[in-house]
Amino acid sequence: MAQTGPSLLEHYMKLAHPVGTVKLAFPGPGSGFTFVHLPTKEVTEYGDTQVNERSYLIDLNISHEGLYIAPDTMLEFSNYTPFQFVLPNGHIIHARLAPGHTHQDYLAMDTNFNGTIGWGLIKQFITVFDFKKNELTFYPLYSSVLIADDDTNVIQLPIIDDAKITYCHCPQSTVWLDVTAPPLPEGHVNLAFQQPYSQIFTTALDSTTSAIVEKQHAEDSITGTKRTIGLSVAQYYLHDLSGHAINISDRGPHRIVTLPPAIYHDLTIPVMGTLGTDILRTFSGIIIDPSRNKLIFVK
């Protein structure tokens, strides 16, 4: 029988007053890049103000509010530019985005692609990702979230933000999860809305697994085949707010084995990999609640 009542997400947020709801889309390989469609106020070359729907990649590795694709004629890239996102109910989100040409190739997937939304903006709200409706809703911080501590329909995790850059001891702000995946060493994984496939970094492999991966690479170089090396994990434990280990490997055991990106090279924490949208979207939704330092996966 089809569900006629409110969804779990709607029930949990029923006492909260949304700032606004916008569309999500997942273009690209594996239908996995997380694009949020934000109506963006823009000034035309004739001085007119228009609101145009623009697409932005969500990437929590960007610690500030985000990036936008700057015009080729722009000479100064050092300052942030004010943006206004006009939500369907008339509320406006003000943001300051840095100019650049990051991910400009994503225009091939969506001609309205305009840049990237980072952790600096997401952490200003309680943000609810509804993967059933493909919607993202912003709520004010400290809004009511009706989830009991013992609710078995959710996995409640702490938002971990303990990474520092070794050479300056300054924070590398993003959202980490603490993961155990025997026989691999324990480490953090990044909440990776920007990655279609979950990853294990080569630096996190134990010696036995590393030898297997190297053998696969060697065999590929001989045969001339080019394929992505991967591995499957039978145990992949997230540690919830109570310290309990919850195995989510059944939601997607496969991980791509790859080199860590440069942004993770000089961190004070061990980084195992990423939790990409291939696994995130097996949940009905995700609630990011910085006001209570909670990350909530809704089953």
HUKA-V44165 format. One record per backbone hydrogen bond with DSSP energy under -1.0 kcal/mol. CO is the residue of the C=O (numbers start at 1). NH is the residue of the N-H. If there is no record, write none. Layout:
# HUKA-V44165
CO	NH
CO	NH
This chain:
# HUKA-V44165
7	11
8	12
9	13
11	14
12	146
13	16
20	138
22	136
23	37
25	35
27	33
28	31
34	58
35	25
36	56
38	54
39	86
40	52
42	50
44	47
48	44
50	42
52	40
54	38
55	114
56	36
57	117
59	62
62	119
64	120
65	118
66	98
67	116
68	100
71	74
81	97
83	95
84	41
85	93
87	90
91	87
93	85
95	83
97	81
98	68
100	70
101	104
103	106
104	107
105	108
106	109
106	110
110	113
112	55
114	69
115	57
116	67
117	59
118	121
118	122
119	123
121	124
122	125
126	139
127	288
128	137
129	286
130	134
130	135
134	24
135	130
136	22
137	128
138	19
138	20
139	126
140	143
145	147
148	151
153	299
155	297
156	241
157	295
160	176
163	172
164	268
165	169
170	165
175	191
176	160
177	189
178	239
179	187
180	237
181	184
187	179
188	272
188	273
189	177
190	192
190	275
192	195
193	34
195	277
198	256
199	274
200	258
201	204
202	205
206	210
207	211
208	212
209	213
210	214
211	215
212	216
213	217
214	218
215	219
216	220
217	221
218	222
219	223
220	224
229	257
231	255
236	248
237	180
238	246
240	243
244	240
246	238
248	251
249	252
253	233
255	231
256	200
258	202
261	264
262	265
266	166
270	188
272	201
273	190
274	199
275	192
276	279
276	280
277	281
279	282
280	283
284	131
285	298
286	129
287	296
288	127
289	294
293	159
294	289
295	157
296	287
297	155
298	284
298	285
